[in-house]
């Protein structure tokens, strides 16, 4: 059970890294100096929204 939880956390961090990193770049240019951990919740939301939108357009 512990191995599954650790694996799930690793998959979450790896799958949300691109959107979180791009948000860090954007927010850094705006003047907000957020770290990876500060941007991670927003990165998870953006990854979920992009995944949901791409799955929805794949149905049509």
N, C-alpha and C positions, 0 to 999 in steps of 0.2 A: 504494500500500500504506500509506504514512504517512497519507494522508487518511482511509482506511478505519479505521485505528487511532484517529485523533483523533476521528472521528465516533462510533466505538463507545464511547469513553470519555465523550464528551458525552452520548450516549444513556443510558449507565449512570448518570451523575450526575443527570441530569434524572429518570429513572424511579425512582430510589431516594430522591430528595429528600423526598417526603412522609413516608415511614416514618422516615427518619433524623431529620428535623426533629421529629416527634412523640416519638421516643425521646430526643432532646436535651431536650425540655420535661419529659418524665417523669423522666429521670435528674437533671435540674437540681432538680426538686422534691424528689427523694430526698436530694439533698445532694452528688451527684457532678457537678462542673462540667466535663463533657467538651465538647470542641469538635466541630465538624462532622466533621473528619477522624478524631477519636477514636471517634465514634459510627458512622462510615460502614460499617465491616465488619459490625456488628450490623444496621445498616439494610439492607444487601444481603441478609443472611440472612433478615430478616423479610419483605422484598419477595419473595424467592424462595419462601418458605413460603406467603405469602398468595396468590401467583400460582398455585402448585401446587394449593393447596386449592380455589381458585375454579375452576380448570380441571377438577379432579376432580369437583366438585359439578355442573359444567355437563354432564358426561357422563350423569348419572343421569336 
